[in-house]
Amino acid sequence: MNKSELCINLWFCFDKEAGFVDAIAGRGYFLNGSDEQKTAALKILASSDFQNAVWQPIPDRYQTKIVSSVKSESESFSGVVHSSDIDILGLDLFEEVFKQIESVNQIYCPIKNTGAVKVPDEPLYVITPIEYSNGMIKAITG
């Protein structure tokens, strides 16, 4: 029998034109079934649940350097990453999101004092990009 496991949907919102990410979000779900079943459920939920997620800015510890090709000068910006760096940054980028998921799940725990809800060290998760373009947002699922 497969036991219930805290599984995570993660999202990052990026501007389609520039490719920069300035917000991240996540939601936790206690799911049963095989890893394949849990992953399938997360993917289904990812396409719409991002609208109910609590969005957070990219932490200031992450910086992006932009080089001007005209002036050959560069400028660094805090709290912004490029969408192409999401895989490189990995789950560390979502550390504050995990803390938020833990606090929300603790608040709604039906039986108080049964132990803290913690995101596992290696959670089962799905990351879904959310594209912002021309005033519209949509999940990029595939």
N, C-alpha and C positions, 0 to 999 in steps of 0.2 A: 504494500500500500504506500502511495506517495503522500507525504505529509505537506501541510501548508507551508509556504515559503514566502518571505517578503521579496517580491520582485519589483523592479524599478523601470519606469518609463522616463527617459531623459529627452529633453528637447533643447535645441539651440536655434535662435532666430537670427537670420542673416539677411543683409540687403542684397538683392539679386544683382544690382548694378555693380557694386563695389566688392561684394563678397565678405564684408566684415560682419562679425558676430558681436552684438552688444548686450544680449540677454540670454539667460539659460533658465530652465525650469525642470521640474521632475515631480513624479507622483509615485507613491508606493501602493502596491496591491498584494494582498495575501492570496496566493493562488495555489491550487492543487493540480496534480497531474504530472505527466512527464515533462522534462525540460522542453521538448518540442511543443507540447500543448501549451505550456506557460508562455513560451516565446510567441506562439501564434496568437494567444490572447493579448499579449502586450502590443503586438503589431496592429491588431484590430483597434484596440483602445487608443493607440498613439495618433491615429488619424483625426480624432475629434477631441480627446481629453486635454490636449494642450490648451484649449480655450478655457478650461477650468483650473489650470495649474497656476501656482503662485510664481510669477516671473521675478528674477533677480538680475541685477547688472553683473557683468563680468567683474570678478574681483580686481582691484587696482594692482595687485601684484603681477598681473599679466599685462604685458606691454607689446605694442606693435610699432615697428619702425617703418615709416613711409619715406621712400627716397624719391625726390623730385628729379625727373629725367631732364628737365629744362635747366635747373640750377645746380644739379648734382649735389644737393643738400638733403639731409635727412632730418626727420622730426619724429620723436617718440610720443605715443599716445597710451595712457594707462586705461585699463578697463575695456580694452578692445583686442580681439584676436581675429585672425583670418579664418574663414571656414575650412581652408585647406589644412589648418593646423590642429583641427579637432582630434583627429586620430593620434597625432603625436602627443598632445597634451593629456589624452586619456581621461580616466576618471578623476584625477586630481583637480581638474577644472570644476568638477561638480561637488567638491567637498562641502560647500555651504548649502547646496541643494540637499545633500544627504542629511545634514543637520536639521534642515527644515522639515524633511520627510519624517525624521525620527520624532520631532516635537509634535507634529500634527497627529501622527499615529498614536502617540502617548496620550494626547488630549482625548481622543475618541476611543481609547481602549475601554471596552465594556466592563472589565473587571479590574478595578484599581489595585495597585500594590502587587501585581503579578510579575513584576520585572519590567525593566525598560525595553522598549522596542528599539532595536539597533539594526542598521543596515549592515548586512554581512560584509566581511572583508573582500569577498569576491562575489558580489551579487549577480543574479541573473538579471540582465537588463537589455533594453533596446534603446538606441539613440536615433532620434528622428530629426532631420533638419526642417525648420519652418522658414519658408521663403517669404520675404517682404518685398513686394514690388507694386508700384503704382497705387499705394494705399490699400492693397489687399494682402492678406496673409493666407498661406496654405501649407499643409503638411506635405512633404515630399516623401511619399511612401513608394515602395517598389518591390 
